[in-house]
Amino acid sequence: MWEGLFSATNALALLGWAALILLPRWPALMAAILYLGVGLLCIAYAVMFAGLMGGWFDPLRDAGLAAPDLANYSVAGLMDLFRSQGAVVLGWTHYLAFDLFVGIWIARDADAKGFSRIGQAPILLATFFAGPIGLLVWLAIRERRARAQGRWQ
């Protein structure tokens, strides 16, 4: 089950990223990436979260392990929490949804500030592969253009 969900969420995110980087940014396409891409990832996350936290899904924890202590908010506690396939897929889906959302914001912001699509591509790819690094690069680049346009938004 978890391998299938992992593959499905990855495929959905990859489709959204490919459309965002390679296709024209028609309003309907951008809405589809947001609502069908990010939205479906969020729905998948919510269902997995509820199922795992409610005990309705088998988290496939290693044999003999006690249930994770959700109150143990530490590195050790998080490592224990992610010792199940379900928790790893849940966490990965979280990354996929937020990184794609950030990619949409970067693309829209870059379009509004007049950045070429070719110039946006490396930033979007950096966001796809290493979310916060791509976002950091975009924040550094956009600042100058925003100030030159007389607005900071």
Secondary structure, DSSP 8 states (H G I E B T S, - for coil): -HHHHHHHHHHHHHHHHHHHHHS---HHHHHHIIIIIIHHHHHHHHHHHHHHHTT-S---B-TT-----TT--SHHHHHHHTSBHHHHHHHHHHHHHHHHHHHHHHHHHHHHTT--HHHHHHHHHHHHHSHHHHHHHHHHHHHHHHHHTT---
